[in-house]
Amino acid sequence: MKLEEIRNISVLGAGIMGHGIAQSFLMGGYPVSLYDVKGSILDTAKAHMKNNLELFRQFGLIGEQDIPLAFQRLSTHTDLKAAVEGSDFIVEAAPEDLPIKQALFQRVESFCRKDTIIATNTSSLTLREIGAQVKDKERLVITHWFNPPHIVPTVEVVKGEQTSDETMATAYGLLAKIKKVPVKIYRELPGFVVNRIQVAMVREVFDLYEQGIASAEDIDRAVKGSFGFRLASIGPLLTADLGGLELWLRVCENLLPHIQSSKESPKALQGLVSQGHYGIKTGKGFYDYALDFSKEELDAAIQKRDREFLNRLKQLYWTDGK
Ligand SMILES: NC(=O)c1ccc[n+]([C@@H]2O[C@H](COP(=O)([O-])OP(=O)(O)OC[C@H]3O[C@@H](n4cnc5c(N)ncnc54)[C@H](O)[C@@H]3O)[C@@H](O)[C@H]2O)c1
């Protein structure tokens, strides 16, 4: 299916990722059918979308009228057939559970047209596994969004073994059209591109913490104020070019023998998790949180994060505004 033929979008799963993905397509002007297994989940998703759209309006990223117009284009469903029939592009954002995704893909194929593109937001499964029972596999593709999906620009568009070039081009073009920043990943590999890079970095971060080289606060401050500060504007390869490749070669030769390269899970992480410390939700992770840390405080922390991200989105990516 070609980009010009895409009229209707469906999003399956209205959780953390699904409602933000739906919002992105609504802001891009597309009608969206949002599906989940329970009406109450869809109600919560709509409430989140309303708040998030309001935040976009406050930052001047959308106009006042865009909010009611977005809701006019949204339909919500607990009936899968009603959610996908007539759809041209479907994004699956159901739990990261292979049997759930396989069953969903098989049912979806029975309800939609042969040429409807079916994309999955999987973080760790392959299209070969998820689409095992699907007959027309050339229309399957991975579109991997990042949380919060309505704000973070990049979406990895990953080609499976049988994904057609046309499906890749349409998924890429569609995401670009709704102001996301799609990147093409030419073949499936665990972690695609972004999570591989992220995990390589955090392995070293956890190790430095474990060795007591610096406090959690100072490691976070060091990263945010140095390469974190740079990376929002210039990627690592351009950074290397600007710094001089002969210098980077010397730095790699000198430091790589000392950098953590274990294939095992980081000890710092294993230690905390084995003691039941899962981070903010249990009151302790690398930082301590007040035991009475309430849902309101968590919501306020997320709002603060989103406001900072929206400032950056406006400045770096959404230059034509609204
Ligand atoms: N959370 C993240 O940061 C993140 C980032 C990138 C990718 N992902 C991927 O996105 C997908 C969704 O993750 P999430 O964090 O939004 O999960 P989530 O648990 O917040 O949401 C999943 C939603 O799917 C619904 N659901 C359950 N069974 C379903 C079914 N049979 N059909 C349709 N929906 C069903 C649930 O009710 C829930 O609302 C996963 O594949 C995950 O790996 C998540």
The ligand as an SDF file (V2000), in Angstrom:
LIG
                    3D

 44 48  0  0  0  0  0  0  0  0999 V2000
    6.7310    1.1920   27.6180 N   0  0  0  0  0  0  0  0  0  0  0  0
    7.7620    1.4790   26.8510 C   0  0  0  0  0  0  0  0  0  0  0  0
    8.6340    2.3090   27.2140 O   0  0  0  0  0  0  0  0  0  0  0  0
    7.8950    0.8700   25.4830 C   0  0  0  0  0  0  0  0  0  0  0  0
    8.7900    1.4360   24.5490 C   0  0  0  0  0  0  0  0  0  0  0  0
    8.8820    0.8960   23.2610 C   0  0  0  0  0  0  0  0  0  0  0  0
    8.1090   -0.1960   22.9280 C   0  0  0  0  0  0  0  0  0  0  0  0
    7.2550   -0.7550   23.8610 N   0  0  0  0  0  0  0  0  0  0  0  0
    6.4340   -1.8890   23.4260 C   0  0  0  0  0  0  0  0  0  0  0  0
    5.0980   -1.4350   23.1960 O   0  0  0  0  0  0  0  0  0  0  0  0
    4.1620   -2.4870   23.4850 C   0  0  0  0  0  0  0  0  0  0  0  0
    3.1580   -1.9780   24.4940 C   0  0  0  0  0  0  0  0  0  0  0  0
    3.8460   -1.6020   25.6720 O   0  0  0  0  0  0  0  0  0  0  0  0
    3.1940   -0.6560   26.7810 P   0  0  0  0  0  0  0  0  0  0  0  0
    4.3190   -0.2220   27.6440 O   0  0  0  0  0  0  0  0  0  0  0  0
    2.2890    0.3310   26.1340 O   0  0  0  0  0  0  0  0  0  0  0  0
    2.3160   -1.7240   27.5760 O   0  0  0  0  0  0  0  0  0  0  0  0
    1.0160   -1.4470   28.4730 P   0  0  0  0  0  0  0  0  0  0  0  0
    0.8990   -2.6490   29.3420 O   0  0  0  0  0  0  0  0  0  0  0  0
    1.0460   -0.0970   29.0820 O   0  0  0  0  0  0  0  0  0  0  0  0
   -0.1660   -1.4560   27.4030 O   0  0  0  0  0  0  0  0  0  0  0  0
   -0.5950   -2.6070   26.7310 C   0  0  0  0  0  0  0  0  0  0  0  0
   -2.0870   -2.4670   26.4860 C   0  0  0  0  0  0  0  0  0  0  0  0
   -2.5020   -3.5860   25.6880 O   0  0  0  0  0  0  0  0  0  0  0  0
   -3.7610   -3.9980   26.1710 C   0  0  0  0  0  0  0  0  0  0  0  0
   -4.0170   -5.3870   25.7780 N   0  0  0  0  0  0  0  0  0  0  0  0
   -3.9720   -6.5290   26.5080 C   0  0  0  0  0  0  0  0  0  0  0  0
   -4.2910   -7.5750   25.7430 N   0  0  0  0  0  0  0  0  0  0  0  0
   -4.5530   -7.0810   24.4980 C   0  0  0  0  0  0  0  0  0  0  0  0
   -4.9590   -7.6600   23.2920 C   0  0  0  0  0  0  0  0  0  0  0  0
   -5.1650   -8.9910   23.1700 N   0  0  0  0  0  0  0  0  0  0  0  0
   -5.1510   -6.8630   22.2250 N   0  0  0  0  0  0  0  0  0  0  0  0
   -4.9330   -5.5240   22.3050 C   0  0  0  0  0  0  0  0  0  0  0  0
   -4.5510   -4.9180   23.4460 N   0  0  0  0  0  0  0  0  0  0  0  0
   -4.3640   -5.6890   24.5250 C   0  0  0  0  0  0  0  0  0  0  0  0
   -3.6940   -3.7970   27.6670 C   0  0  0  0  0  0  0  0  0  0  0  0
   -5.0140   -3.7290   28.2170 O   0  0  0  0  0  0  0  0  0  0  0  0
   -2.9230   -2.4910   27.7780 C   0  0  0  0  0  0  0  0  0  0  0  0
   -3.7860   -1.3740   27.7980 O   0  0  0  0  0  0  0  0  0  0  0  0
    5.0110   -3.6660   23.9450 C   0  0  0  0  0  0  0  0  0  0  0  0
    5.2570   -4.4990   22.8550 O   0  0  0  0  0  0  0  0  0  0  0  0
    6.2970   -3.0140   24.4340 C   0  0  0  0  0  0  0  0  0  0  0  0
    7.3980   -3.8950   24.3680 O   0  0  0  0  0  0  0  0  0  0  0  0
    7.1100   -0.2240   25.1170 C   0  0  0  0  0  0  0  0  0  0  0  0
  1  2  1  0
  2  3  2  0
  2  4  1  0
  4  5  1  0
  4 44  2  0
  5  6  2  0
  6  7  1  0
  7  8  2  0
  8  9  1  0
  8 44  1  0
  9 10  1  0
  9 42  1  0
 10 11  1  0
 11 12  1  0
 11 40  1  0
 12 13  1  0
 13 14  1  0
 14 15  2  0
 14 16  1  0
 14 17  1  0
 17 18  1  0
 18 19  2  0
 18 20  1  0
 18 21  1  0
 21 22  1  0
 22 23  1  0
 23 24  1  0
 23 38  1  0
 24 25  1  0
 25 26  1  0
 25 36  1  0
 26 27  1  0
 26 35  1  0
 27 28  2  0
 28 29  1  0
 29 30  1  0
 29 35  2  0
 30 31  1  0
 30 32  2  0
 32 33  1  0
 33 34  2  0
 34 35  1  0
 36 37  1  0
 36 38  1  0
 38 39  1  0
 40 41  1  0
 40 42  1  0
 42 43  1  0
M  CHG  2   8   1  16  -1
M  END
$$$$
